[in-house]
């Protein structure tokens, strides 16, 4: 897994007002956990670009005023409107201890269901993995070459050496669903025979309406005869 270096500076003052001032100066308030004590520091927001805005997981090499350690980003908070990074928590790691990380998924392979007009849908953008740092991948390839309509690849189907998947085994990672266009075409094809079957019924009703006409004409023909008898 790749590593991103972040250079930080210890915070002398803590609290909401000081954290807001740090943000206004273009920095991100941070906390490092996992050691004897928590370390409160801040780092330039530009250094988080390769760590946050990427589709791969990374380790972090922290350098806080000369004190260096390996870590992972444990939690990040964004502003709900501006999406500015508000706060980041880091966790110190060591090579001999297993860690938990969210690893992004990547869909690979041509799904047969897609070739038939289906839509490949990624249900889980990342999977929670438990492993030693040396075994932790930067992404997980999910093979979709066997996916057909209404089929899904689930967490329980994933088997990768030295990795333990912590998400529910029944949870879907990717599936092939019927696209809207294919669904409309399927509905139209199903409705076509029903419309064709209705046409003869409508045609059969026409003679019945026509058969009533002679009876009406016969009544009109009898009317002049009654008038002639009255004259006599």
ChimeraX attribute file (.defattr): number of C-alpha atoms within 10 A of each C-alpha:
attribute: neighborCount
match mode: 1-to-1
recipient: residues
	/A:1	14
	/A:2	11
	/A:3	16
	/A:4	18
	/A:5	15
	/A:6	19
	/A:7	17
	/A:8	22
	/A:9	16
	/A:10	15
	/A:11	16
	/A:12	8
	/A:13	11
	/A:14	11
	/A:15	7
	/A:16	9
	/A:17	9
	/A:18	14
	/A:19	19
	/A:20	14
	/A:21	12
	/A:22	18
	/A:23	19
	/A:24	10
	/A:25	10
	/A:26	12
	/A:27	22
	/A:28	24
	/A:29	26
	/A:30	23
	/A:31	17
	/A:32	20
	/A:33	17
	/A:34	13
	/A:35	10
	/A:36	6
	/A:37	8
	/A:38	11
	/A:39	16
	/A:40	19
	/A:41	21
	/A:42	24
	/A:43	23
	/A:44	17
	/A:45	17
	/A:46	12
	/A:47	16
	/A:48	16
	/A:49	10
	/A:50	15
	/A:51	21
	/A:52	14
	/A:53	8
	/A:54	10
	/A:55	16
	/A:56	20
	/A:57	24
	/A:58	23
	/A:59	19
	/A:60	21
	/A:61	17
	/A:62	22
	/A:63	16
	/A:64	18
	/A:65	11
	/A:66	10
	/A:67	9
	/A:68	12
	/A:69	14
	/A:70	18
	/A:71	22
	/A:72	24
	/A:73	19
	/A:74	15
	/A:75	12
	/A:76	13
	/A:77	12
	/A:78	12
	/A:79	10
	/A:80	9
	/A:81	6
	/A:82	7
	/A:83	9
	/A:84	13
	/A:85	18
	/A:86	19
	/A:87	18
	/A:88	19
	/A:89	17
	/A:90	20
	/A:91	19
	/A:92	18
	/A:93	20
	/A:94	14
	/A:95	11
	/A:96	9
	/A:97	9
	/A:98	16
	/A:99	17
	/A:100	17
	/A:101	22
	/A:102	18
	/A:103	20
	/A:104	19
	/A:105	21
	/A:106	17
	/A:107	18
	/A:108	12
	/A:109	12
	/A:110	14
	/A:111	21
	/A:112	16
	/A:113	22
	/A:114	18
	/A:115	10
	/A:116	12
	/A:117	17
	/A:118	22
	/A:119	19
	/A:120	22
	/A:121	13
	/A:122	18
	/A:123	15
	/A:124	15
	/A:125	14
	/A:126	20
	/A:127	18
	/A:128	15
	/A:129	19
	/A:130	18
	/A:131	18
	/A:132	17
	/A:133	19
	/A:134	12
	/A:135	14
	/A:136	22
	/A:137	19
	/A:138	18
	/A:139	18
	/A:140	19
	/A:141	13
	/A:142	18
	/A:143	16
	/A:144	20
	/A:145	14
	/A:146	13
	/A:147	21
	/A:148	20
	/A:149	18
	/A:150	11
	/A:151	14
	/A:152	22
	/A:153	21
	/A:154	19
	/A:155	19
	/A:156	15
	/A:157	14
	/A:158	17
	/A:159	10
	/A:160	9
	/A:161	8
	/A:162	12
	/A:163	16
	/A:164	14
	/A:165	18
	/A:166	15
	/A:167	15
	/A:168	11
	/A:169	12
	/A:170	11
	/A:171	15
	/A:172	18
	/A:173	22
	/A:174	24
	/A:175	22
	/A:176	23
	/A:177	21
	/A:178	18
	/A:179	14
	/A:180	12
	/A:181	11
	/A:182	15
	/A:183	14
	/A:184	12
	/A:185	12
	/A:186	12
	/A:187	11
	/A:188	11
	/A:189	11
	/A:190	11
	/A:191	11
	/A:192	10
	/A:193	10
	/A:194	10
	/A:195	10
	/A:196	10
	/A:197	10
	/A:198	10
	/A:199	10
	/A:200	10
	/A:201	10
	/A:202	9
	/A:203	10
	/A:204	10
	/A:205	10
	/A:206	10
	/A:207	10
	/A:208	10
	/A:209	9
	/A:210	10
	/A:211	10
	/A:212	10
	/A:213	11
	/A:214	10
	/A:215	10
	/A:216	10
	/A:217	10
	/A:218	10
	/A:219	10
	/A:220	11
	/A:221	10
	/A:222	10
	/A:223	10
	/A:224	11
	/A:225	10
	/A:226	10
	/A:227	10
	/A:228	9
	/A:229	8
	/A:230	8
	/A:231	6
	/A:232	5
